[in-house]
Amino acid sequence: MSSFAVEVENLVDAAKVMETHIAGSFESVHHWIKGATEKENDAFYSGDGQGGRHLYDQVGDEWRVTADFMNRIAVDNAETMRLAAEALREIAQRYREADGQA
């Protein structure tokens, strides 16, 4: 029979890192992308003619598709890390209960 041991506090520490550092980093990426997309009209605007026109329409279209995709990945990954951290905390709690520590 094999034995299995878990350091409960290591699970809790890993959950903190996942939630604060990793999920937080993905949220920062989301905000950077959001900031860039808010300024994208200025980047692709030529300023020529009445009311202006988009000099690089095709590039702008590709940018918007790519930025939207990257933004969804950042948001989804942040949520995944938060859920994983929650799972680690729950696992740690169940080990405490099994050991009579809770």
Phi and psi in radians as a Rosetta constraint file:
Dihedral C 1 N 2 CA 2 C 2 CIRCULARHARMONIC -1.581 0.35
Dihedral N 2 CA 2 C 2 N 3 CIRCULARHARMONIC 2.650 0.35
Dihedral C 2 N 3 CA 3 C 3 CIRCULARHARMONIC -1.843 0.35
Dihedral N 3 CA 3 C 3 N 4 CIRCULARHARMONIC 2.690 0.35
Dihedral C 3 N 4 CA 4 C 4 CIRCULARHARMONIC -2.352 0.35
Dihedral N 4 CA 4 C 4 N 5 CIRCULARHARMONIC 2.275 0.35
Dihedral C 4 N 5 CA 5 C 5 CIRCULARHARMONIC -2.269 0.35
Dihedral N 5 CA 5 C 5 N 6 CIRCULARHARMONIC 2.554 0.35
Dihedral C 5 N 6 CA 6 C 6 CIRCULARHARMONIC -2.321 0.35
Dihedral N 6 CA 6 C 6 N 7 CIRCULARHARMONIC 2.328 0.35
Dihedral C 6 N 7 CA 7 C 7 CIRCULARHARMONIC -1.551 0.35
Dihedral N 7 CA 7 C 7 N 8 CIRCULARHARMONIC 1.817 0.35
Dihedral C 7 N 8 CA 8 C 8 CIRCULARHARMONIC -1.013 0.35
Dihedral N 8 CA 8 C 8 N 9 CIRCULARHARMONIC -0.732 0.35
Dihedral C 8 N 9 CA 9 C 9 CIRCULARHARMONIC -1.149 0.35
Dihedral N 9 CA 9 C 9 N 10 CIRCULARHARMONIC -0.512 0.35
Dihedral C 9 N 10 CA 10 C 10 CIRCULARHARMONIC -1.152 0.35
Dihedral N 10 CA 10 C 10 N 11 CIRCULARHARMONIC -0.632 0.35
Dihedral C 10 N 11 CA 11 C 11 CIRCULARHARMONIC -1.109 0.35
Dihedral N 11 CA 11 C 11 N 12 CIRCULARHARMONIC -0.757 0.35
Dihedral C 11 N 12 CA 12 C 12 CIRCULARHARMONIC -1.126 0.35
Dihedral N 12 CA 12 C 12 N 13 CIRCULARHARMONIC -0.751 0.35
Dihedral C 12 N 13 CA 13 C 13 CIRCULARHARMONIC -1.101 0.35
Dihedral N 13 CA 13 C 13 N 14 CIRCULARHARMONIC -0.729 0.35
Dihedral C 13 N 14 CA 14 C 14 CIRCULARHARMONIC -1.089 0.35
Dihedral N 14 CA 14 C 14 N 15 CIRCULARHARMONIC -0.687 0.35
Dihedral C 14 N 15 CA 15 C 15 CIRCULARHARMONIC -1.089 0.35
Dihedral N 15 CA 15 C 15 N 16 CIRCULARHARMONIC -0.712 0.35
Dihedral C 15 N 16 CA 16 C 16 CIRCULARHARMONIC -1.099 0.35
Dihedral N 16 CA 16 C 16 N 17 CIRCULARHARMONIC -0.760 0.35
Dihedral C 16 N 17 CA 17 C 17 CIRCULARHARMONIC -1.109 0.35
Dihedral N 17 CA 17 C 17 N 18 CIRCULARHARMONIC -0.786 0.35
Dihedral C 17 N 18 CA 18 C 18 CIRCULARHARMONIC -1.057 0.35
Dihedral N 18 CA 18 C 18 N 19 CIRCULARHARMONIC -0.720 0.35
Dihedral C 18 N 19 CA 19 C 19 CIRCULARHARMONIC -1.364 0.35
Dihedral N 19 CA 19 C 19 N 20 CIRCULARHARMONIC -0.833 0.35
Dihedral C 19 N 20 CA 20 C 20 CIRCULARHARMONIC -1.430 0.35
Dihedral N 20 CA 20 C 20 N 21 CIRCULARHARMONIC -0.796 0.35
Dihedral C 20 N 21 CA 21 C 21 CIRCULARHARMONIC -1.520 0.35
Dihedral N 21 CA 21 C 21 N 22 CIRCULARHARMONIC -0.925 0.35
Dihedral C 21 N 22 CA 22 C 22 CIRCULARHARMONIC -1.286 0.35
Dihedral N 22 CA 22 C 22 N 23 CIRCULARHARMONIC -0.937 0.35
Dihedral C 22 N 23 CA 23 C 23 CIRCULARHARMONIC -1.081 0.35
Dihedral N 23 CA 23 C 23 N 24 CIRCULARHARMONIC -0.685 0.35
Dihedral C 23 N 24 CA 24 C 24 CIRCULARHARMONIC -1.080 0.35
Dihedral N 24 CA 24 C 24 N 25 CIRCULARHARMONIC -0.658 0.35
Dihedral C 24 N 25 CA 25 C 25 CIRCULARHARMONIC -1.153 0.35
Dihedral N 25 CA 25 C 25 N 26 CIRCULARHARMONIC -0.724 0.35
Dihedral C 25 N 26 CA 26 C 26 CIRCULARHARMONIC -1.112 0.35
Dihedral N 26 CA 26 C 26 N 27 CIRCULARHARMONIC -0.646 0.35
Dihedral C 26 N 27 CA 27 C 27 CIRCULARHARMONIC -1.154 0.35
Dihedral N 27 CA 27 C 27 N 28 CIRCULARHARMONIC -0.651 0.35
Dihedral C 27 N 28 CA 28 C 28 CIRCULARHARMONIC -1.091 0.35
Dihedral N 28 CA 28 C 28 N 29 CIRCULARHARMONIC -0.753 0.35
Dihedral C 28 N 29 CA 29 C 29 CIRCULARHARMONIC -1.041 0.35
Dihedral N 29 CA 29 C 29 N 30 CIRCULARHARMONIC -0.764 0.35
Dihedral C 29 N 30 CA 30 C 30 CIRCULARHARMONIC -0.983 0.35
Dihedral N 30 CA 30 C 30 N 31 CIRCULARHARMONIC -0.792 0.35
Dihedral C 30 N 31 CA 31 C 31 CIRCULARHARMONIC -1.193 0.35
Dihedral N 31 CA 31 C 31 N 32 CIRCULARHARMONIC -0.637 0.35
Dihedral C 31 N 32 CA 32 C 32 CIRCULARHARMONIC -1.127 0.35
Dihedral N 32 CA 32 C 32 N 33 CIRCULARHARMONIC -0.771 0.35
Dihedral C 32 N 33 CA 33 C 33 CIRCULARHARMONIC -1.131 0.35
Dihedral N 33 CA 33 C 33 N 34 CIRCULARHARMONIC -0.755 0.35
Dihedral C 33 N 34 CA 34 C 34 CIRCULARHARMONIC -1.036 0.35
Dihedral N 34 CA 34 C 34 N 35 CIRCULARHARMONIC -0.755 0.35
Dihedral C 34 N 35 CA 35 C 35 CIRCULARHARMONIC -1.096 0.35
Dihedral N 35 CA 35 C 35 N 36 CIRCULARHARMONIC -0.692 0.35
Dihedral C 35 N 36 CA 36 C 36 CIRCULARHARMONIC -1.182 0.35
Dihedral N 36 CA 36 C 36 N 37 CIRCULARHARMONIC -0.694 0.35
Dihedral C 36 N 37 CA 37 C 37 CIRCULARHARMONIC -1.226 0.35
Dihedral N 37 CA 37 C 37 N 38 CIRCULARHARMONIC -0.486 0.35
Dihedral C 37 N 38 CA 38 C 38 CIRCULARHARMONIC -1.197 0.35
Dihedral N 38 CA 38 C 38 N 39 CIRCULARHARMONIC -0.445 0.35
Dihedral C 38 N 39 CA 39 C 39 CIRCULARHARMONIC -1.725 0.35
Dihedral N 39 CA 39 C 39 N 40 CIRCULARHARMONIC -0.047 0.35
Dihedral C 39 N 40 CA 40 C 40 CIRCULARHARMONIC -1.104 0.35
Dihedral N 40 CA 40 C 40 N 41 CIRCULARHARMONIC -0.547 0.35
Dihedral C 40 N 41 CA 41 C 41 CIRCULARHARMONIC -1.060 0.35
Dihedral N 41 CA 41 C 41 N 42 CIRCULARHARMONIC -0.683 0.35
Dihedral C 41 N 42 CA 42 C 42 CIRCULARHARMONIC -1.139 0.35
Dihedral N 42 CA 42 C 42 N 43 CIRCULARHARMONIC -0.591 0.35
Dihedral C 42 N 43 CA 43 C 43 CIRCULARHARMONIC -1.213 0.35
Dihedral N 43 CA 43 C 43 N 44 CIRCULARHARMONIC -0.607 0.35
Dihedral C 43 N 44 CA 44 C 44 CIRCULARHARMONIC -1.789 0.35
Dihedral N 44 CA 44 C 44 N 45 CIRCULARHARMONIC 0.044 0.35
Dihedral C 44 N 45 CA 45 C 45 CIRCULARHARMONIC -1.534 0.35
Dihedral N 45 CA 45 C 45 N 46 CIRCULARHARMONIC 2.238 0.35
Dihedral C 45 N 46 CA 46 C 46 CIRCULARHARMONIC -1.554 0.35
Dihedral N 46 CA 46 C 46 N 47 CIRCULARHARMONIC -0.450 0.35
Dihedral C 46 N 47 CA 47 C 47 CIRCULARHARMONIC 1.395 0.35
Dihedral N 47 CA 47 C 47 N 48 CIRCULARHARMONIC 0.035 0.35
Dihedral C 47 N 48 CA 48 C 48 CIRCULARHARMONIC -1.446 0.35
Dihedral N 48 CA 48 C 48 N 49 CIRCULARHARMONIC 2.515 0.35
Dihedral C 48 N 49 CA 49 C 49 CIRCULARHARMONIC 1.296 0.35
Dihedral N 49 CA 49 C 49 N 50 CIRCULARHARMONIC 3.111 0.35
Dihedral C 49 N 50 CA 50 C 50 CIRCULARHARMONIC -1.158 0.35
Dihedral N 50 CA 50 C 50 N 51 CIRCULARHARMONIC 2.085 0.35
Dihedral C 50 N 51 CA 51 C 51 CIRCULARHARMONIC 1.333 0.35
Dihedral N 51 CA 51 C 51 N 52 CIRCULARHARMONIC -0.032 0.35
Dihedral C 51 N 52 CA 52 C 52 CIRCULARHARMONIC 1.302 0.35
Dihedral N 52 CA 52 C 52 N 53 CIRCULARHARMONIC 2.879 0.35
Dihedral C 52 N 53 CA 53 C 53 CIRCULARHARMONIC -2.570 0.35
Dihedral N 53 CA 53 C 53 N 54 CIRCULARHARMONIC 2.840 0.35
Dihedral C 53 N 54 CA 54 C 54 CIRCULARHARMONIC -1.572 0.35
Dihedral N 54 CA 54 C 54 N 55 CIRCULARHARMONIC 1.986 0.35
Dihedral C 54 N 55 CA 55 C 55 CIRCULARHARMONIC -1.210 0.35
Dihedral N 55 CA 55 C 55 N 56 CIRCULARHARMONIC -0.608 0.35
Dihedral C 55 N 56 CA 56 C 56 CIRCULARHARMONIC -2.104 0.35
Dihedral N 56 CA 56 C 56 N 57 CIRCULARHARMONIC 1.046 0.35
Dihedral C 56 N 57 CA 57 C 57 CIRCULARHARMONIC -0.975 0.35
Dihedral N 57 CA 57 C 57 N 58 CIRCULARHARMONIC -0.807 0.35
Dihedral C 57 N 58 CA 58 C 58 CIRCULARHARMONIC -1.134 0.35
Dihedral N 58 CA 58 C 58 N 59 CIRCULARHARMONIC -0.724 0.35
Dihedral C 58 N 59 CA 59 C 59 CIRCULARHARMONIC -1.114 0.35
Dihedral N 59 CA 59 C 59 N 60 CIRCULARHARMONIC -0.734 0.35
Dihedral C 59 N 60 CA 60 C 60 CIRCULARHARMONIC -1.068 0.35
Dihedral N 60 CA 60 C 60 N 61 CIRCULARHARMONIC -0.727 0.35
Dihedral C 60 N 61 CA 61 C 61 CIRCULARHARMONIC -1.081 0.35
Dihedral N 61 CA 61 C 61 N 62 CIRCULARHARMONIC -0.797 0.35
Dihedral C 61 N 62 CA 62 C 62 CIRCULARHARMONIC -1.121 0.35
Dihedral N 62 CA 62 C 62 N 63 CIRCULARHARMONIC -0.682 0.35
Dihedral C 62 N 63 CA 63 C 63 CIRCULARHARMONIC -1.049 0.35
Dihedral N 63 CA 63 C 63 N 64 CIRCULARHARMONIC -0.811 0.35
Dihedral C 63 N 64 CA 64 C 64 CIRCULARHARMONIC -1.092 0.35
Dihedral N 64 CA 64 C 64 N 65 CIRCULARHARMONIC -0.739 0.35
Dihedral C 64 N 65 CA 65 C 65 CIRCULARHARMONIC -1.102 0.35
Dihedral N 65 CA 65 C 65 N 66 CIRCULARHARMONIC -0.806 0.35
Dihedral C 65 N 66 CA 66 C 66 CIRCULARHARMONIC -1.148 0.35
Dihedral N 66 CA 66 C 66 N 67 CIRCULARHARMONIC -0.779 0.35
Dihedral C 66 N 67 CA 67 C 67 CIRCULARHARMONIC -1.105 0.35
Dihedral N 67 CA 67 C 67 N 68 CIRCULARHARMONIC -0.715 0.35
Dihedral C 67 N 68 CA 68 C 68 CIRCULARHARMONIC -1.094 0.35
Dihedral N 68 CA 68 C 68 N 69 CIRCULARHARMONIC -0.751 0.35
Dihedral C 68 N 69 CA 69 C 69 CIRCULARHARMONIC -1.091 0.35
Dihedral N 69 CA 69 C 69 N 70 CIRCULARHARMONIC -0.832 0.35
Dihedral C 69 N 70 CA 70 C 70 CIRCULARHARMONIC -1.105 0.35
Dihedral N 70 CA 70 C 70 N 71 CIRCULARHARMONIC -0.664 0.35
Dihedral C 70 N 71 CA 71 C 71 CIRCULARHARMONIC -1.129 0.35
Dihedral N 71 CA 71 C 71 N 72 CIRCULARHARMONIC -0.767 0.35
Dihedral C 71 N 72 CA 72 C 72 CIRCULARHARMONIC -1.090 0.35
Dihedral N 72 CA 72 C 72 N 73 CIRCULARHARMONIC -0.689 0.35
Dihedral C 72 N 73 CA 73 C 73 CIRCULARHARMONIC -1.082 0.35
Dihedral N 73 CA 73 C 73 N 74 CIRCULARHARMONIC -0.790 0.35
Dihedral C 73 N 74 CA 74 C 74 CIRCULARHARMONIC -1.083 0.35
Dihedral N 74 CA 74 C 74 N 75 CIRCULARHARMONIC -0.810 0.35
Dihedral C 74 N 75 CA 75 C 75 CIRCULARHARMONIC -1.119 0.35
Dihedral N 75 CA 75 C 75 N 76 CIRCULARHARMONIC -0.805 0.35
Dihedral C 75 N 76 CA 76 C 76 CIRCULARHARMONIC -1.097 0.35
Dihedral N 76 CA 76 C 76 N 77 CIRCULARHARMONIC -0.738 0.35
Dihedral C 76 N 77 CA 77 C 77 CIRCULARHARMONIC -1.190 0.35
Dihedral N 77 CA 77 C 77 N 78 CIRCULARHARMONIC -0.636 0.35
Dihedral C 77 N 78 CA 78 C 78 CIRCULARHARMONIC -1.064 0.35
Dihedral N 78 CA 78 C 78 N 79 CIRCULARHARMONIC -0.794 0.35
Dihedral C 78 N 79 CA 79 C 79 CIRCULARHARMONIC -1.123 0.35
Dihedral N 79 CA 79 C 79 N 80 CIRCULARHARMONIC -0.708 0.35
Dihedral C 79 N 80 CA 80 C 80 CIRCULARHARMONIC -1.067 0.35
Dihedral N 80 CA 80 C 80 N 81 CIRCULARHARMONIC -0.741 0.35
Dihedral C 80 N 81 CA 81 C 81 CIRCULARHARMONIC -1.153 0.35
Dihedral N 81 CA 81 C 81 N 82 CIRCULARHARMONIC -0.670 0.35
Dihedral C 81 N 82 CA 82 C 82 CIRCULARHARMONIC -1.127 0.35
Dihedral N 82 CA 82 C 82 N 83 CIRCULARHARMONIC -0.732 0.35
Dihedral C 82 N 83 CA 83 C 83 CIRCULARHARMONIC -1.163 0.35
Dihedral N 83 CA 83 C 83 N 84 CIRCULARHARMONIC -0.684 0.35
Dihedral C 83 N 84 CA 84 C 84 CIRCULARHARMONIC -1.130 0.35
Dihedral N 84 CA 84 C 84 N 85 CIRCULARHARMONIC -0.701 0.35
Dihedral C 84 N 85 CA 85 C 85 CIRCULARHARMONIC -1.107 0.35
Dihedral N 85 CA 85 C 85 N 86 CIRCULARHARMONIC -0.734 0.35
Dihedral C 85 N 86 CA 86 C 86 CIRCULARHARMONIC -1.071 0.35
Dihedral N 86 CA 86 C 86 N 87 CIRCULARHARMONIC -0.715 0.35
Dihedral C 86 N 87 CA 87 C 87 CIRCULARHARMONIC -1.110 0.35
Dihedral N 87 CA 87 C 87 N 88 CIRCULARHARMONIC -0.735 0.35
Dihedral C 87 N 88 CA 88 C 88 CIRCULARHARMONIC -1.096 0.35
Dihedral N 88 CA 88 C 88 N 89 CIRCULARHARMONIC -0.716 0.35
Dihedral C 88 N 89 CA 89 C 89 CIRCULARHARMONIC -1.117 0.35
Dihedral N 89 CA 89 C 89 N 90 CIRCULARHARMONIC -0.685 0.35
Dihedral C 89 N 90 CA 90 C 90 CIRCULARHARMONIC -1.148 0.35
Dihedral N 90 CA 90 C 90 N 91 CIRCULARHARMONIC -0.728 0.35
Dihedral C 90 N 91 CA 91 C 91 CIRCULARHARMONIC -1.072 0.35
Dihedral N 91 CA 91 C 91 N 92 CIRCULARHARMONIC -0.779 0.35
Dihedral C 91 N 92 CA 92 C 92 CIRCULARHARMONIC -1.052 0.35
Dihedral N 92 CA 92 C 92 N 93 CIRCULARHARMONIC -0.752 0.35
Dihedral C 92 N 93 CA 93 C 93 CIRCULARHARMONIC -1.100 0.35
Dihedral N 93 CA 93 C 93 N 94 CIRCULARHARMONIC -0.711 0.35
Dihedral C 93 N 94 CA 94 C 94 CIRCULARHARMONIC -1.173 0.35
Dihedral N 94 CA 94 C 94 N 95 CIRCULARHARMONIC -0.621 0.35
Dihedral C 94 N 95 CA 95 C 95 CIRCULARHARMONIC -1.149 0.35
Dihedral N 95 CA 95 C 95 N 96 CIRCULARHARMONIC -0.705 0.35
Dihedral C 95 N 96 CA 96 C 96 CIRCULARHARMONIC -1.049 0.35
Dihedral N 96 CA 96 C 96 N 97 CIRCULARHARMONIC -0.799 0.35
Dihedral C 96 N 97 CA 97 C 97 CIRCULARHARMONIC -1.088 0.35
Dihedral N 97 CA 97 C 97 N 98 CIRCULARHARMONIC -0.734 0.35
Dihedral C 97 N 98 CA 98 C 98 CIRCULARHARMONIC -1.127 0.35
Dihedral N 98 CA 98 C 98 N 99 CIRCULARHARMONIC -0.552 0.35
Dihedral C 98 N 99 CA 99 C 99 CIRCULARHARMONIC -1.571 0.35
Dihedral N 99 CA 99 C 99 N 100 CIRCULARHARMONIC 0.039 0.35
Dihedral C 99 N 100 CA 100 C 100 CIRCULARHARMONIC 1.291 0.35
Dihedral N 100 CA 100 C 100 N 101 CIRCULARHARMONIC 0.388 0.35
Dihedral C 100 N 101 CA 101 C 101 CIRCULARHARMONIC -1.630 0.35
Dihedral N 101 CA 101 C 101 N 102 CIRCULARHARMONIC -0.180 0.35
